[in-house]
Structure formats: C-alpha cells, structure tokens
Amino acid sequence: MRRSKPQDAETLRERSDLVDHTALLTDFAETAALVSCLDLVITVDTSVAHLAVALGRPTWILLPHVADWRWLLDRSDSPWYPTVRLFRQTAAREYASVLDRVRAELKVVQSQFDQERAF
C-alpha cells in the first residue's frame, strides 16, 4: 500500500483554499458532525465512507480493482446506500482513470451548482 509522501502534508498546508479540520476530529461524533455539513464526501472505502452514506450525505467512493464484497460487482451504485456513487479501478493500483472520472464528474457538479446560484 502506498503511503503519503512526507512533503504531501506540507504541500497541502501551503494551499490557502483548503481547510484542515482533522485536529478537531477527536471521535466519531465529531466526524459525523463535520460530515453532516459537507455537500459531497469523496473518499476511499473507509469507516468515514460508511458514516457519510449512513448520514445520507452524497458520497463518492474510490474503490480498488478488487473491492470489498459489500460493493458488489460492476455497479456504480449500491442497493444499501442511495446516496453513494462508486468509482472503481479498471486494473489493480491504477487510480489515474478513477481520478480522471471523478474530476470530470466534479466539473459537472460544479457547473450545476453555479447554475443554481445564478438564479
């Protein structure tokens, strides 16, 4: 499993358009409170993913090529979580195409948001 590089955290801290609330997330209740305020959660398959969809928040989950059985096969949705959207790898360790799809879909969501704000 690839871990983040030490300079990744520093690069993120340099960005003025990102806010890091991780120091405030002292337990699952605090995490749930933050997730409840988000318009969209984008994550990998973690407890936060399950928390977000259990709270009914729109959630996009990036899945590995061989995903957990709960996500079934060949689906981009889940019968258990109506607010989830699944983005699957097409091959092991290949996240470039997954991130490309997420990026493209985020542009669609941003465009819809901009149109709604214009009215």
Contacts in CASP RR format, 6 or more apart in sequence:
PFRMAT RR
TARGET T0000
AUTHOR 0000-0000-0000
METHOD contacts of the structure
MODEL  1
MRRSKPQDAETLRERSDLVDHTALLTDFAETAALVSCLDLVITVDTSVAH
LAVALGRPTWILLPHVADWRWLLDRSDSPWYPTVRLFRQTAAREYASVLD
RVRAELKVVQSQFDQERAF
12 18 0 8 1.000
12 20 0 8 1.000
13 20 0 8 1.000
21 34 0 8 1.000
24 30 0 8 1.000
24 34 0 8 1.000
25 31 0 8 1.000
25 34 0 8 1.000
28 47 0 8 1.000
28 51 0 8 1.000
31 48 0 8 1.000
31 51 0 8 1.000
32 51 0 8 1.000
32 55 0 8 1.000
35 41 0 8 1.000
35 48 0 8 1.000
35 51 0 8 1.000
35 52 0 8 1.000
35 55 0 8 1.000
35 57 0 8 1.000
36 55 0 8 1.000
36 57 0 8 1.000
38 52 0 8 1.000
38 57 0 8 1.000
39 58 0 8 1.000
40 57 0 8 1.000
40 58 0 8 1.000
40 59 0 8 1.000
40 60 0 8 1.000
40 109 0 8 1.000
41 48 0 8 1.000
41 49 0 8 1.000
41 52 0 8 1.000
41 57 0 8 1.000
41 58 0 8 1.000
41 59 0 8 1.000
41 60 0 8 1.000
42 59 0 8 1.000
42 60 0 8 1.000
42 62 0 8 1.000
42 102 0 8 1.000
43 49 0 8 1.000
43 52 0 8 1.000
43 59 0 8 1.000
43 60 0 8 1.000
43 61 0 8 1.000
43 62 0 8 1.000
44 61 0 8 1.000
44 62 0 8 1.000
44 63 0 8 1.000
45 61 0 8 1.000
45 62 0 8 1.000
45 63 0 8 1.000
45 64 0 8 1.000
45 67 0 8 1.000
45 68 0 8 1.000
45 71 0 8 1.000
49 59 0 8 1.000
49 61 0 8 1.000
49 84 0 8 1.000
52 59 0 8 1.000
53 59 0 8 1.000
53 78 0 8 1.000
53 81 0 8 1.000
53 83 0 8 1.000
53 84 0 8 1.000
54 81 0 8 1.000
56 81 0 8 1.000
56 82 0 8 1.000
56 83 0 8 1.000
57 83 0 8 1.000
58 83 0 8 1.000
58 85 0 8 1.000
59 81 0 8 1.000
59 83 0 8 1.000
59 84 0 8 1.000
59 85 0 8 1.000
60 84 0 8 1.000
60 85 0 8 1.000
60 86 0 8 1.000
60 87 0 8 1.000
60 102 0 8 1.000
60 105 0 8 1.000
61 71 0 8 1.000
61 84 0 8 1.000
61 85 0 8 1.000
61 86 0 8 1.000
61 87 0 8 1.000
62 87 0 8 1.000
62 89 0 8 1.000
62 95 0 8 1.000
62 98 0 8 1.000
62 99 0 8 1.000
62 102 0 8 1.000
63 71 0 8 1.000
63 86 0 8 1.000
63 87 0 8 1.000
63 88 0 8 1.000
63 89 0 8 1.000
64 88 0 8 1.000
64 89 0 8 1.000
64 92 0 8 1.000
65 88 0 8 1.000
65 89 0 8 1.000
65 90 0 8 1.000
65 91 0 8 1.000
65 92 0 8 1.000
65 93 0 8 1.000
65 94 0 8 1.000
66 92 0 8 1.000
67 86 0 8 1.000
67 88 0 8 1.000
70 78 0 8 1.000
70 80 0 8 1.000
71 78 0 8 1.000
71 86 0 8 1.000
72 78 0 8 1.000
72 79 0 8 1.000
75 86 0 8 1.000
76 85 0 8 1.000
76 86 0 8 1.000
76 87 0 8 1.000
76 88 0 8 1.000
77 84 0 8 1.000
77 85 0 8 1.000
77 86 0 8 1.000
78 84 0 8 1.000
78 86 0 8 1.000
85 105 0 8 1.000
87 98 0 8 1.000
87 101 0 8 1.000
87 102 0 8 1.000
88 98 0 8 1.000
89 95 0 8 1.000
89 97 0 8 1.000
89 98 0 8 1.000
90 97 0 8 1.000
END
